[in-house]
Amino acid sequence: MKTGLTRLLPYGVILLVTLALVWIDKPFWIQLAIGVAITAITALAWDILSRTGQVSLGSAAFFGIGSYTLAIFEPLIGLALAWIAVAVVCALAATLLGLLTLRLRRMYFAIATLGFALSMQVLVVVFPDWTGGSGGIAPPVLADGDPRWQLGLIGLLLLAAVALSDALLGLRFRPAFFMIRTKPELAAASGVPVVRMKIFAFIVSGVLIGLAGACYGGLYGYVVPTDVFTTNWSVLPLAIATLGGMDTTIGPLLGAIALKALEEVARSVIGGTGYQVVYGAVIILFVIGMPQGIVGLLRKAGTLARRRSAAGEKKKERERHA
């Protein structure tokens, strides 16, 4: 059972690290933290949806929709309303996709979501008057291009994602989500609103990924379809959540940090594009060797430490009575 201090730890660490990096103003570390934060948000959002048994490969669709919605709506309705439009459009897209794929499970659902992401990339290209086509589009630059403020804003979004993940792991939602995933018929018979819960999880996940995509587009003020609708943004959240530990809040956070650190080490040691091969191989080995992720490994280490401590206490007790 988590204590209050344990629950607050991720919030405190995110806040302290963000403030420290803003204060010391080192460009490399700020860019690294921004990368970690954006990937962590997408992984948390993917994990929220997976708790209902829906393994999505369509994260890239919402990532791209978020960045393109901000770019298209900002000149029409202003910056503040454009950010609201990002959430609304992503929620509508998630609702539509959720309704269309309600009856699909496992790999059929994953294939359908992957098809949705690929279709979105094609749609963007065939409507160049609105989207700029393959040449891309220019969203408004986030925080006037100041990396420190960009990190601050993305850090706030990460805190919101962590809070949502924690809320959906609470007693109100967790039992319903996991029953829908493992025994959907029993969940329906028990009065759990299966359809409503699945759509709700889809909307939360889609909106979070869309906002992360809008932040990503605003980092440089320019995006192209092959940058935001790439399957990389569909696979990466899955890999991060699996590596860190699914069905937890801390798992995707640890996974994002580990994956980004691994990427930087592989890039500096191997360089070029060859690092991606080693990077991918190491991820596969991690997933095979640690099916419960980093969180599972830490739990095993904690259990082992407690057993050793208990054994030591018993040994001392026996020696005192000898």
Phi, psi and chi 1 to 4 in degrees:
 res  aa     phi    psi   chi1   chi2   chi3   chi4
   1 MET       -  131.3 -177.9   69.7   72.2      -
   2 LYS   -75.6  139.0  -78.8 -174.2  174.7 -178.6
   3 THR   -86.2  168.2   63.7      -      -      -
   4 GLY   -60.5  -37.8      -      -      -      -
   5 LEU   -65.3  -40.9 -171.3   60.9      -      -
   6 THR   -63.8  -39.4  -51.9      -      -      -
   7 ARG   -64.4  -36.5  -73.5 -178.4 -175.6  -79.9
   8 LEU   -82.1  -13.5  -68.3  176.0      -      -
   9 LEU   -56.2  -49.5 -174.4   61.0      -      -
  10 PRO   -58.7  -38.8  -21.6   32.3      -      -
  11 TYR   -63.5  -44.9  -58.9   91.4      -      -
  12 GLY   -63.9  -43.3      -      -      -      -
  13 VAL   -65.0  -45.5  170.4      -      -      -
  14 ILE   -60.6  -44.9  -67.7  169.4      -      -
  15 LEU   -64.0  -46.8 -159.4   57.7      -      -
  16 LEU   -65.8  -44.4  -76.2  175.6      -      -
  17 VAL   -63.4  -43.1  170.0      -      -      -
  18 THR   -61.7  -48.5  -57.6      -      -      -
  19 LEU   -63.0  -40.0  -69.7  175.1      -      -
  20 ALA   -63.9  -43.4      -      -      -      -
  21 LEU   -68.4  -37.5  -70.8  175.6      -      -
  22 VAL   -63.4  -37.0  168.6      -      -      -
  23 TRP   -71.0  -47.9  176.7  -99.6      -      -
  24 ILE   -78.0  -22.8   63.1  174.4      -      -
  25 ASP    55.7   54.1 -166.5   17.2      -      -
  26 LYS  -102.0  113.2  -62.0  -72.3 -175.6 -176.1
  27 PRO   -54.6  -42.0  -26.7   34.8      -      -
  28 PHE   -60.7  -48.2  171.1   77.7      -      -
  29 TRP   -69.5  -33.4  -68.5  106.4      -      -
  30 ILE   -66.6  -44.9  -71.7  177.6      -      -
  31 GLN   -64.0  -38.9  -67.5  -58.0  -34.8      -
  32 LEU   -63.3  -43.7 -169.5   63.5      -      -
  33 ALA   -65.9  -37.5      -      -      -      -
  34 ILE   -62.5  -43.6  -73.0  174.0      -      -
  35 GLY   -61.6  -43.3      -      -      -      -
  36 VAL   -63.4  -43.4  169.4      -      -      -
  37 ALA   -64.7  -44.8      -      -      -      -
  38 ILE   -64.8  -44.0  -72.4  179.5      -      -
  39 THR   -68.2  -34.3   50.7      -      -      -
  40 ALA   -65.6  -39.4      -      -      -      -
  41 ILE   -62.8  -45.1  -67.1  165.1      -      -
  42 THR   -65.1  -37.1   60.1      -      -      -
  43 ALA   -69.0  -40.5      -      -      -      -
  44 LEU   -62.2  -42.2  -80.8  166.3      -      -
  45 ALA   -64.5  -42.2      -      -      -      -
  46 TRP   -62.9  -41.4 -178.5   90.3      -      -
  47 ASP   -65.3  -37.7 -169.7   71.5      -      -
  48 ILE   -58.4  -44.6  -72.9  171.0      -      -
  49 LEU   -68.4  -38.8 -178.3   60.4      -      -
  50 SER   -65.7  -20.6   77.3      -      -      -
  51 ARG   -65.7  -17.8  -66.5  168.6 -162.0  168.3
  52 THR   -97.1    9.5   62.7      -      -      -
  53 GLY    87.1   10.4      -      -      -      -
  54 GLN  -104.2  103.0  -58.3  178.4  100.5      -
  55 VAL   -89.6  102.6  178.1      -      -      -
  56 SER   -91.8  140.7  171.5      -      -      -
  57 LEU  -117.7   25.6  -73.7  177.2      -      -
  58 GLY  -112.1   18.0      -      -      -      -
  59 SER   -59.5  -34.9  -59.5      -      -      -
  60 ALA   -61.2  -32.3      -      -      -      -
  61 ALA   -61.4  -47.9      -      -      -      -
  62 PHE   -71.0  -33.8  -65.0   98.4      -      -
  63 PHE   -61.1  -45.6 -161.7   78.7      -      -
  64 GLY   -71.2  -40.4      -      -      -      -
  65 ILE   -59.3  -40.4  -71.5  172.3      -      -
  66 GLY   -60.9  -48.9      -      -      -      -
  67 SER   -69.6  -37.7   56.7      -      -      -
  68 TYR   -73.0  -37.3  -91.0   80.4      -      -
  69 THR   -61.9  -42.5  -58.9      -      -      -
  70 LEU   -62.1  -43.0 -173.8   66.4      -      -
  71 ALA   -67.2  -39.0      -      -      -      -
  72 ILE   -75.5  -41.2  -67.6  169.7      -      -
  73 PHE   -84.8  -24.6  -81.6   84.6      -      -
  74 GLU   -59.0  -43.5 -169.7  -90.8  -18.6      -
  75 PRO   -68.7  -22.4  -16.6   29.7      -      -
  76 LEU   -87.2  -41.6  -58.3  174.6      -      -
  77 ILE  -126.1    2.3   58.4  177.5      -      -
  78 GLY    93.6  164.0      -      -      -      -
  79 LEU   -67.5  -47.2 -175.1   59.6      -      -
  80 ALA   -62.3  -46.8      -      -      -      -
  81 LEU   -69.0  -28.5  -70.1  176.9      -      -
  82 ALA   -65.1  -37.5      -      -      -      -
  83 TRP   -65.5  -38.2  -82.1   98.3      -      -
  84 ILE   -65.4  -38.7  -63.9  173.6      -      -
  85 ALA   -61.7  -35.4      -      -      -      -
  86 VAL   -57.7  -48.1  169.8      -      -      -
  87 ALA   -65.0  -42.0      -      -      -      -
  88 VAL   -66.8  -46.9  172.2      -      -      -
  89 VAL   -63.9  -42.8  171.2      -      -      -
  90 CYS   -65.1  -38.1  -72.6      -      -      -
  91 ALA   -65.6  -41.7      -      -      -      -
  92 LEU   -64.9  -42.7  -69.8  173.6      -      -
  93 ALA   -63.3  -40.7      -      -      -      -
  94 ALA   -66.5  -39.4      -      -      -      -
  95 THR   -63.9  -45.8  -56.0      -      -      -
  96 LEU   -62.9  -48.9  179.6   62.9      -      -
  97 LEU   -64.5  -39.1 -177.5   60.5      -      -
  98 GLY   -61.9  -43.3      -      -      -      -
  99 LEU   -65.6  -38.4  -71.5  171.4      -      -
 100 LEU   -71.2  -26.2  -69.6  174.2      -      -
 101 THR  -111.2   15.3   57.3      -      -      -
 102 LEU   -57.1  -39.6  -94.3  179.1      -      -
 103 ARG   -84.7   -6.5  -65.4 -175.9 -177.6  -80.6
 104 LEU   -87.1  143.9  -58.5  179.5      -      -
 105 ARG  -134.2  161.6  -61.9 -170.8   67.1 -173.5
 106 ARG    50.0 -127.1  -58.2 -179.0 -172.9  -78.9
 107 MET   -68.7  -25.5   70.2  172.4 -176.5      -
 108 TYR   -66.7  -40.5  -58.3  103.7      -      -
 109 PHE   -64.8  -43.9  177.1   82.2      -      -
 110 ALA   -61.1  -43.0      -      -      -      -
 111 ILE   -65.0  -40.5  -68.2  170.5      -      -
 112 ALA   -62.7  -42.3      -      -      -      -
 113 THR   -68.9  -36.7   52.4      -      -      -
 114 LEU   -63.4  -41.3  178.4   60.8      -      -
 115 GLY   -62.4  -37.1      -      -      -      -
 116 PHE   -61.5  -44.1  176.1   65.4      -      -
 117 ALA   -63.6  -43.7      -      -      -      -
 118 LEU   -66.3  -37.4  -64.3  173.9      -      -
 119 SER   -64.4  -38.8  -58.2      -      -      -
 120 MET   -62.4  -38.9  -73.7  -54.3  -56.1      -
 121 GLN   -63.4  -40.0 -176.4  173.1  -12.2      -
 122 VAL   -67.5  -42.6  173.4      -      -      -
 123 LEU   -59.8  -40.1  -79.9  175.0      -      -
 124 VAL   -62.7  -38.3  165.1      -      -      -
 125 VAL   -72.6  -35.0  173.6      -      -      -
 126 VAL   -85.6   -2.6  -62.0      -      -      -
 127 PHE  -121.2   65.7  -69.8  104.3      -      -
 128 PRO   -66.9  -24.8   23.4  -32.4      -      -
 129 ASP   -61.9  -32.6  -69.2  -17.9      -      -
 130 TRP   -95.2  -36.3  -74.9   86.9      -      -
 131 THR  -108.2   -8.5   63.5      -      -      -
 132 GLY    84.9   -0.7      -      -      -      -
 133 GLY    60.2 -146.7      -      -      -      -
 134 SER   -71.0  -14.4   56.9      -      -      -
 135 GLY   -76.2  -14.5      -      -      -      -
 136 GLY    94.6 -176.6      -      -      -      -
 137 ILE  -146.1  160.1 -163.1  168.0      -      -
 138 ALA  -114.4   99.1      -      -      -      -
 139 PRO   -71.8  160.4    0.9    9.5      -      -
 140 PRO   -63.9  141.2   21.4  -31.5      -      -
 141 VAL   -69.5  132.8  176.9      -      -      -
 142 LEU   -71.1  131.0 -170.6   66.0      -      -
 143 ALA    53.1   39.0      -      -      -      -
 144 ASP    55.0   25.2  -67.3  -31.5      -      -
 145 GLY    80.5    5.9      -      -      -      -
 146 ASP   -82.2  112.1 -173.5  -27.4      -      -
 147 PRO   -58.1  -32.0  -23.2   33.8      -      -
 148 ARG   -66.8  -43.5  -66.5  175.6  -56.7  164.9
 149 TRP   -72.0  -32.1  -76.7  105.5      -      -
 150 GLN   -61.3  -44.6  -71.1  178.2  -20.4      -
 151 LEU   -62.5  -40.5  174.8   61.0      -      -
 152 GLY   -61.1  -44.8      -      -      -      -
 153 LEU   -67.7  -43.3  -68.0  174.0      -      -
 154 ILE   -68.1  -33.6  -65.6  170.4      -      -
 155 GLY   -62.5  -38.4      -      -      -      -
 156 LEU   -65.1  -39.9  -73.6  176.3      -      -
 157 LEU   -64.7  -37.9 -179.2   59.4      -      -
 158 LEU   -63.8  -41.5  177.8   58.5      -      -
 159 LEU   -61.3  -40.3  -75.5  172.5      -      -
 160 ALA   -64.5  -39.7      -      -      -      -
 161 ALA   -64.9  -40.0      -      -      -      -
 162 VAL   -63.9  -43.1  169.6      -      -      -
 163 ALA   -63.5  -41.3      -      -      -      -
 164 LEU   -64.3  -43.6  -87.4  170.7      -      -
 165 SER   -61.0  -44.4  175.3      -      -      -
 166 ASP   -62.2  -42.8  -86.1  -14.1      -      -
 167 ALA   -62.4  -38.1      -      -      -      -
 168 LEU   -80.2   -7.3  -64.2  176.2      -      -
 169 LEU   -97.5    3.0  -77.3  171.9      -      -
 170 GLY   -76.7  177.2      -      -      -      -
 171 LEU   -64.9  -24.1  -70.1  176.9      -      -
 172 ARG   -72.8  -36.9 -177.2  175.3  178.4 -174.3
 173 PHE  -109.8  -35.4  -68.9   98.3      -      -
 174 ARG   -55.4  -51.0 -175.8 -173.0  178.6  101.4
 175 PRO   -60.3  -39.4  -20.4   32.4      -      -
 176 ALA   -66.8  -44.9      -      -      -      -
 177 PHE   -59.4  -48.6  -85.7   17.7      -      -
 178 PHE   -72.8  -28.6  -68.4  156.9      -      -
 179 MET   -70.5  -37.5 -170.9 -176.2  -72.0      -
 180 ILE   -61.7  -38.1  -70.0  170.7      -      -
 181 ARG   -71.1  -42.6 -179.2  169.7   70.6 -173.9
 182 THR   -92.0  -40.3   54.4      -      -      -
 183 LYS  -140.0   76.6  -62.9  177.4 -179.6  176.5
 184 PRO   -62.3  -34.5   17.8  -28.7      -      -
 185 GLU   -65.8  -43.0  -65.3   80.8    9.9      -
 186 LEU   -64.6  -37.8  179.5   60.0      -      -
 187 ALA   -61.3  -44.1      -      -      -      -
 188 ALA   -64.8  -41.1      -      -      -      -
 189 ALA   -67.3  -26.2      -      -      -      -
 190 SER   -84.8   -0.1  -56.8      -      -      -
 191 GLY    93.7    6.8      -      -      -      -
 192 VAL   -75.1  126.6  175.2      -      -      -
 193 PRO   -73.5   85.6   25.9  -30.6      -      -
 194 VAL   -59.2  -49.7  176.1      -      -      -
 195 VAL   -61.6  -47.0  173.1      -      -      -
 196 ARG   -62.2  -41.3 -154.1 -174.7  -48.1  159.9
 197 MET   -65.3  -42.4  -77.0  -69.5 -172.0      -
 198 LYS   -64.6  -44.6  -79.2 -172.8  173.5 -177.9
 199 ILE   -63.7  -40.5  -61.2  -66.1      -      -
 200 PHE   -60.1  -46.8  173.5   65.3      -      -
 201 ALA   -62.7  -38.9      -      -      -      -
 202 PHE   -62.8  -42.9 -136.7  135.6      -      -
 203 ILE   -65.4  -47.4  -69.3  173.1      -      -
 204 VAL   -58.3  -46.8  172.3      -      -      -
 205 SER   -63.3  -47.3  175.7      -      -      -
 206 GLY   -63.5  -40.8      -      -      -      -
 207 VAL   -66.7  -42.7  170.0      -      -      -
 208 LEU   -62.1  -45.4  -80.2  176.4      -      -
 209 ILE   -66.3  -38.3  -64.4  174.3      -      -
 210 GLY   -62.7  -42.0      -      -      -      -
 211 LEU   -65.7  -38.0  -70.1  171.7      -      -
 212 ALA   -63.7  -39.8      -      -      -      -
 213 GLY   -64.8  -38.7      -      -      -      -
 214 ALA   -64.5  -40.3      -      -      -      -
 215 CYS   -62.8  -43.3  -70.5      -      -      -
 216 TYR   -60.8  -45.9  178.0   82.3      -      -
 217 GLY   -62.5  -34.0      -      -      -      -
 218 GLY   -77.8  -10.5      -      -      -      -
 219 LEU   -65.3  -41.1  -71.2  177.1      -      -
 220 TYR  -115.1   -9.6  -50.6  105.9      -      -
 221 GLY    73.7   20.1      -      -      -      -
 222 TYR  -161.1  132.4 -171.8   75.2      -      -
 223 VAL  -138.8  151.0  -68.9      -      -      -
 224 VAL  -121.6  157.3  -66.5      -      -      -
 225 PRO   -56.7  -39.1  -22.0   29.7      -      -
 226 THR   -71.9   -8.8   50.5      -      -      -
 227 ASP   -90.7  -41.7 -169.4   16.9      -      -
 228 VAL  -102.8  -24.1  -70.5      -      -      -
 229 PHE   -96.7    9.0  -72.1  105.7      -      -
 230 THR   -65.3  148.3  172.2      -      -      -
 231 THR   -64.1  -15.4   50.5      -      -      -
 232 ASN   -55.3  -39.4 -177.9   50.9      -      -
 233 TRP   -76.6   -9.0  -73.9  113.0      -      -
 234 SER   -91.4  -36.5  -69.2      -      -      -
 235 VAL   -84.1  -37.3  175.7      -      -      -
 236 LEU   -57.8  -47.9 -162.3   60.5      -      -
 237 PRO   -59.7  -38.6  -23.5   34.2      -      -
 238 LEU   -62.9  -47.3 -176.9  155.8      -      -
 239 ALA   -62.5  -41.7      -      -      -      -
 240 ILE   -66.3  -46.2  -70.4  172.7      -      -
 241 ALA   -64.1  -39.4      -      -      -      -
 242 THR   -67.4  -42.9  -53.1      -      -      -
 243 LEU   -64.7  -43.7  176.7   63.1      -      -
 244 GLY   -77.1  -36.4      -      -      -      -
 245 GLY   129.3  114.3      -      -      -      -
 246 MET   -76.3  164.8  -67.0  169.9   59.6      -
 247 ASP    62.9   26.3  -57.0  -27.0      -      -
 248 THR  -137.7  165.5   63.3      -      -      -
 249 THR   -89.5  -39.8  -64.6      -      -      -
 250 ILE   -71.2  -27.9 -166.3   70.1      -      -
 251 GLY   -58.6  -55.9      -      -      -      -
 252 PRO   -60.0  -31.6  -29.3   37.3      -      -
 253 LEU   -66.3  -47.9  -64.1  176.3      -      -
 254 LEU   -65.4  -39.0  -67.2  175.5      -      -
 255 GLY   -61.8  -41.7      -      -      -      -
 256 ALA   -64.6  -41.8      -      -      -      -
 257 ILE   -65.1  -46.3  -65.6  169.2      -      -
 258 ALA   -63.4  -43.0      -      -      -      -
 259 LEU   -67.7  -41.1 -148.6   62.9      -      -
 260 LYS   -67.0  -40.0 -152.8   65.3 -176.0  175.5
 261 ALA   -64.0  -42.8      -      -      -      -
 262 LEU   -62.1  -41.6  177.5   61.5      -      -
 263 GLU   -61.8  -44.6 -178.4 -177.7  -33.5      -
 264 GLU   -66.4  -40.9  -70.3  -60.5  -35.4      -
 265 VAL   -64.7  -46.8  170.2      -      -      -
 266 ALA   -62.8  -38.6      -      -      -      -
 267 ARG   -66.4  -41.8 -163.4 -162.0  -57.9  -89.8
 268 SER   -73.8  -32.5   63.8      -      -      -
 269 VAL   -81.3  -44.2  172.7      -      -      -
 270 ILE   -98.9  -42.5  -60.4  168.5      -      -
 271 GLY    73.8 -179.6      -      -      -      -
 272 GLY    57.3 -143.6      -      -      -      -
 273 THR  -103.0   -7.2   56.0      -      -      -
 274 GLY   -63.5  -25.1      -      -      -      -
 275 TYR   -61.4  -27.1   82.6   92.4      -      -
 276 GLN   -66.5  -30.2  -67.5  178.2  -16.0      -
 277 VAL   -66.5  -50.5  177.6      -      -      -
 278 VAL   -64.0  -41.1  177.8      -      -      -
 279 TYR   -56.8  -47.1  170.4   62.0      -      -
 280 GLY   -66.3  -40.4      -      -      -      -
 281 ALA   -63.7  -41.2      -      -      -      -
 282 VAL   -65.0  -37.8  172.4      -      -      -
 283 ILE   -62.1  -43.5  -69.1  172.7      -      -
 284 ILE   -61.3  -45.0  -67.3  170.5      -      -
 285 LEU   -62.3  -40.1  -69.6  175.7      -      -
 286 PHE   -61.6  -46.1  -97.0   84.8      -      -
 287 VAL   -65.9  -40.6  171.6      -      -      -
 288 ILE   -68.5  -43.4  -67.0  173.3      -      -
 289 GLY   -75.5  -25.4      -      -      -      -
 290 MET  -132.2   74.8  -64.4 -170.5  -59.3      -
 291 PRO   -60.9  -24.5   19.0  -30.2      -      -
 292 GLN   -91.3    2.4  -58.4  -60.2  -43.2      -
 293 GLY    77.1 -174.1      -      -      -      -
 294 ILE   -62.4  -37.6  -62.4  170.9      -      -
 295 VAL   -62.0  -41.2  170.3      -      -      -
 296 GLY   -62.8  -40.4      -      -      -      -
 297 LEU   -63.7  -43.3 -173.4   69.0      -      -
 298 LEU   -65.4  -37.4  -67.5  175.6      -      -
 299 ARG   -64.7  -41.8  -76.6  174.2  178.5  163.1
 300 LYS   -63.1  -42.3  -76.8 -177.6 -177.7  175.5
 301 ALA   -63.1  -39.4      -      -      -      -
 302 GLY   -66.5  -41.6      -      -      -      -
 303 THR   -62.9  -42.7  -56.5      -      -      -
 304 LEU   -63.2  -41.3 -171.7   61.5      -      -
 305 ALA   -64.8  -41.3      -      -      -      -
 306 ARG   -66.1  -38.5  -75.6 -166.8  -65.9  -86.0
 307 ARG   -64.2  -42.9  -75.6  178.1 -179.3  169.9
 308 ARG   -64.4  -39.4  -75.9 -176.7  176.5  173.8
 309 SER   -64.9  -42.0  175.5      -      -      -
 310 ALA   -65.9  -39.6      -      -      -      -
 311 ALA   -63.9  -39.6      -      -      -      -
 312 GLY   -63.7  -40.6      -      -      -      -
 313 GLU   -64.2  -41.4  -70.5  -64.0  -34.6      -
 314 LYS   -64.8  -39.4  -73.5 -178.5 -179.6  177.0
 315 LYS   -63.6  -42.1 -174.8  178.5  177.8 -177.9
 316 LYS   -64.8  -37.4  -72.6  179.8 -176.9  175.4
 317 GLU   -64.0  -42.2 -169.8   70.0   20.0      -
 318 ARG   -65.1  -39.2  -77.2 -163.4  -60.5  -88.8
 319 GLU   -66.5  -34.2  -72.2  173.7   -7.0      -
 320 ARG   -68.1  -34.5  -82.3 -161.9  -66.7  -90.3
 321 HIS   -87.8   -6.3  -69.0  -71.8      -      -
 322 ALA   -74.9      -      -      -      -      -
